[in-house]
């Protein structure tokens, strides 16, 4: 008979997952689960500022409702695990205790790292890339951090809630840099576990280097720009199933990481410039030709929306053509393969 732990321990397992994760506690976009694999992300739509009219009925401009923009997403990651606790000479109580201990360890050592690694790959795929020529050194790493902060400043990203993830092997480069040691309020101060403190307005979080994709050196983001929904679909223990003397533990979780389209500039990826996928678009005779050699996928839009996220985007092959009309603008992005990072968004207007 199976003992289903999902209903009773779902909140505890989710808390354990979140506590163990480097990434998930910092992903705070509002998410509402609508199904086993589907969720909605809500964003408030703002209205443009207009000139005040000293006469007439609508002196503050035409009345417009405050509206939610609702985006629906499907979680693509559907993961499972299992383990057998052999009965041997152990009592049922010992088996139960060992099963619970193993479940906690499985989540911390396998489920969470797998999810974090996927999440950082999604950030690298969907964020803005600040290309650099070489990996961080003690003399350059702080400048890279400030460049990421400058990009956020230029795009009006709020200062509160900024997080910077760095590779563990780069942590000492920040701490040993002249800029860091010159900050009397931080140098030598005991800092929270897993963080290096604050720099350039970021809370700095050190993560194992193998969490990042190749040639990605650091990832900066604002907590409101990213959603990391996680759902426990099934967690149960089978006592003495056919063919097993003991207990079989099974678990299944679904999750994904989404960057909100309206806040994409609040995710900055510092990476090797040469690893970025190249993508270009040219227009002649009302036809756009897209070029992105060896890209995994190439997407375009004709309505001005961002092809990384738009529901109206369409796919095109490298060397392919897209029919255009006068005055129309095409925006194109190429997702790389074989370790290549996402291209810049290229655009061209049919004149």
N, C-alpha and C positions, 0 to 999 in steps of 0.2 A: 504494500500500500504506500502511495506517495504522500509525503507531507509537504504541502505547498507553502513555501515561505513568503511568497510574493506579497500577499495582502498584509500579513502581520509585520514583516520586516522591510517592506519597500522603502519607507522613509529612512530607516537606519542604514540600509545599503546605499541609498542615494547620498546620504550624509557622508558615509565613509568614502564613496567615490569622489565626491566634491572635495573633501578634506585632503585626500591623497593627491589630487590633481594639481599640477602646476598652473594649468590654463583655465579650467572651468570656473574657479571662484572669481575670475576677473571678467567673465563674459556675462554682462548684466542687461542686455537688451530684453525687453518684455516679451515673453513667449507664453502662448496658451496652447496646451495640447488639445487637439481636436480628434485624435484617433491614435491607433497603435503606432503609426509611423508619420502622422501628419501633425503640423503645428502652424500656428499663426503668429506673425510678428506685427505688432502695432506701432505706428509712428504718427505723431501729430503733424498735420499739414499746416504750415504757416501761410499767412497772407501777405502780399506785398504792401509796402507803405506808400500812401498816396498823398498828394497835396491837399491841405485843408481848404474847403470851399466855404467862403464866408456867407454865402447865400444858398437858398434851395433847401430841399428836404434832407438829403443825405450829405451833411456837411463833412462828415468823416469818411466819405466815400461810400460806395455801394456796400450794403450789408452782406457779409459772407459768413457762412457757418464755420465754426471750428470743427474740422473733420479729421477722422482717423484714416491713415493710409494702411490698409491691411494687406500684407503679403502672405501667401500660403506657401509652405515649404514641405517637402517630403524628405524624411530622414533616410539616407541611403545606406548607413552602416548598420548591419544586422549581424551581431556577433553571438557566439555560443561557446560554452566550455563545459567540461565534465571531469569528474574525478571519482575514484573508487577508494573507499576506506574499508580495508579487509577486516573481517571480524576477528579472526585469530582467536586469541584467548582473552580479548578485551570485552568488558561489559557493555551493555547497551548505552549506559551513561557515558562511558569513555568514548564510544563511537560517536555519540551525539556531540560531545565536547570537541573531539578531533575534527568532525565535519564542520562545525562552526568556525574553528580556528583556520582550517584549510580554506573555507569560503572567503574569510577576511583576507587571507594571504593571496589568494587567487585574484581578488579584485585589486589589491594594492600593487601586486607584482606583474600582473598580466593585463587585466582589463584597462586600468588607468593609463599605463604607459602606451598601450596600443591606441587608446582614444586621444591622448595628448599628441602623439606623433602625427596622427591623422589631422588633428585640429591645426597644428602648426603648418602642415602642408597646405591646408585650405587657406590659411592666412597668407602664406607665400604666393599662392595661386591667385588670390583675389585682391590683394592689397597693392598700394602704390609702391613701386620699386625705386629706391635710391641706389643707383649703381655706383660701386667703388672699384678701384683698380686692384686692390689687394686686401687681404683679411686684416682685421684690426691689430694695431700694435700699440704699445704703451703711449707712444707719442701721437697717435691718430684717433684712438678710440673715442675720446671725449668729443672731438670735433664731429665724428660721425653721429654721436648722440645729439649734439646740438643741431646738426643738419636735419635730423628727423624731427626735432622739436620745431625748427623753423618751418618745415613743410606743414605741420599741424597749425602753427600760428597763421600762416598765409591762408589757410582754409578755415579759419575761425573755429578750430576745434577747442572746446573748453579746456582750461588748464587742469581743473580738478578731475581726477579719474584717468589720467594718463599712466600707462604701464609700459615698461620696457623689459622684454625678455632677452637675456644674453646667454651665450654659451658658458658653461661652467669654467672652461679653460680661459675665458676672457675676463672673468671676474677680477682676478688679481691685476690685470692690466688697467682696469679702472681705478682700483684702490691704490695702485702704485704710481698712477699718473700724477704729474705736477698739479694739474687742475684740481684733482680730488683731494690730495694731501693739503692743499691750500685752503680747503673749507674747514675752518676751525670747529664749526658746529657739528661736523660729521666725522672728521678724522679721529680715529681711536675710539669712537662711540660704539657701544655694544648694540648690534643691529638685530632685528628679528630674524628668526631662522628662515633660510631660503631667500632672503633679500640682501641687497647691498646698500639699502637706504634710498635716498632721493638724490637725483641729479637732473638738471635741466627741466625740472618739473615732473619727471617720471619717477614712479616707484619701480626700482630695478629688481627684477626677479632672475636668479641664476637657475638655469635648467641644464640637464645633461646634454652634451653636444650632439648626441645621436638623435635627439628629438627633432632637430631641424633638418630640412632637406639640404642636399649638398650645395655648397657655395652660398648659403644663407648665414649671415653672421649675427644679426639681431633683428627683432621684430618689435615695433612700437605700435601701440593701439590705444584707443579710448574704450573704456569699459562699456559705454552705451552703443558702440558700433557693432558689437559681436554678440550673437546668440549661440549657445552651446546646449541645445536641448538633449536630455538623456532620459530614457524610459526603461524601466525594468519590466520586461515582458513575462519572464518566467524564472523562478528560482525555487527548486524543490529538492527533496531528499527521498530516494526510494530505499526502503529498508528490505533487505533480502530479496531483490528481484531475481528472476529466473537466471541461473548461471552465475550468481554472485553471492558469496557468503559475507555479508556486511552491508554497506550502504553506498549507493551511487548518488552523487551530487551533480545536479544539472543547473545551468543558468543560461539566460538569454537576455541581451540588452540591445536596444536600438538607440542610435544617437547620430548627430551630425553637427557641423559648425557652419553658421551662416554669417556672412558680412552684409550688413544692411546697405542696400544700394545707395541710399541718400547720405550715408556716412562712410563711403568707401575711402575717402581721403584721410580718414582717421585711423587707417591701418597703413603703416609705413614699414617696408621690408628693406633692410640694408643688406645688399647681396653683391656678389661679383658681377660687374656689368657685362662681362663677356658671356655670362651664362644666360642672358636674357634672349628669348626668342625674337628674331627679327620679323617685322611685319610691315608691309607698305601697300598703299593703294593709289592707283592713278586712274584718271578719267579721260576718255577720248570718245567723241561721237556718241555722247549720252550712254556710255557703258563704262563701268568701273571694273578694273582688273586688280585682283588681290593676289599678293605674293607673300608667302611665308613658308619657305622651304623646310621640310621635315617637321612641320607643326603637327601636333596631335589632333587639334580641332581648331577651326577658324570660324568665328561668328561675326555677323554684321547686323546693323540696324539702319533703317532709313527714316526713323521718326525722331532722331536726336537723342534717344535713350542710350544708356551705357550697355554695350554688348556683353559685358561680363555678367550682367544681372538681368537684363530685360527679358520679359516674357514674350516680347515681340521679335526677339532676335531670330535670325535664320543662319543656317550653316552653309559654307561655301568651301570648295577645295582650293588648294594653292594653284594659282594660274587661272582660276575660274573668273567668270565675269558676272556682273550684276547690272541689270537694266536700270537706267537712271532717267529722271526728267529734269528739265532746267530748274535751277534753284534748289534742288534736293541735295542733302548732305548724307554721305555714308560714313558710318563709324565702324571700325573693324578691330578685333582683338584676336590674337593667336595664342592658344594654350600650348606650351612646349611639351616635348617628350624627350626621353633619354636624358633626363636631368636638366633640361632647359626650363627656365622660368618664363612666366607669362610676359608677352610683349606689352609695350605701351599701346594705348588706344590710338590708332591712326584714323584720320578723317580727311575727307576731301569733298568739295562742293562742285556740283555740275553747273558750270556757268554758261 
